[in-house]
C-alpha cells in the first residue's frame, strides 16, 4: 500500500538525489508525510547500485477506487542566472500525469510489488488507515537507459521538481512536493 505512494511520487521522476521534500497537504488531509530520506546525499542511476530510501507516512482514512492522482513534473534550468522550469508532459505514465490512483499502481506493478514486499504490506491500491514506514531498495534495471545515448543522459541529468496531489470526491486528501537532483551515469 505504501508502495503505491512511493511509486507514484518517485517513479514518475525516475528517482533522484539531494532530495528536499515537503508535505504540502491541507490541514484536514488524511495522508500525512513524515519522512522521505534517501540513503545517500547524491543518488546516481547507474544500473549497478539500487536506490535506497526511508519513508514514513500516516494514512488517516482508507484509500479506495475513487482516489485521483495528479502529478506535475518540471525540469529546472538556470540560464544566465535566471531560473526557469519546463513542465514535462505525461508519456507512458511518467511525467506530468493525472488519473486514477489504482491505475498508476497497476502501471508500475513490478516496482510496486517489490516495495510492498519490503514493507511487508499487501500489493493492492486499496490502503487502510495506519502508519506506513520502512526502508526500501529498488535496483534500477541496467536496461532502463540502454538505448539512451550518453549525451542525452547528460542532458536528462539535472534538477527536477515534482508535486503530487491525491484527491477523493474533489477533496484533497494529500500532497507531496519533492525537489531533487538526478544524475544518470551510463559509463
Phi, psi and omega in degrees: 000311176300327182304320182300320180293316179297313179303312185285335179275318192258322183294323178302338179263355182069014177068144185207182183246179182047056188279132170239131183226161179209136170281108185259018182286160178287165183301326183266022182292157177251357177243109187243112179275132180244335184202139171210092184239128177270153187292333180232155179293321181242117180256130180242132174269109184231002181077359181247316184257132180288155173277132183233138180209158172247130183232153179201121175208156177253140171245116186270337179226153181296152173253133182232194183294344183277356184284128178256143176239132177235119180244136174238118180247128180231147175256127179268142176227150171240119180238120181050041177084358179256129180274130178231157173222149179237127178285131181269123182292163177286128177217122182051044178065023174232145181108213181274092187239153176225146177165187180291135179306314181298327177299314182292325176300316179291324180299325180252038189300325180296311178294316182300320180294316179300313181293323179298317179298319181291330180266359178058045177233158179294148175276096185197145179277350177273116186248140180260152180299125177181181172265130177250118182209149176161181178256138180234153179216131180223118177280115177290122183300139179301337181281352184301326182235023186296331181262011181262118177298149184301327179294324177288318178301319178295322179290327179290325179299139180158197183263132180235151175233131180233132174235124181238128177239136175250133179229155175218124183053046178062020177242127179293128178250349178185157179208137177225130178243132182227133172238129185206160174263137177243131174232124177252119182244102183265003182287000000 
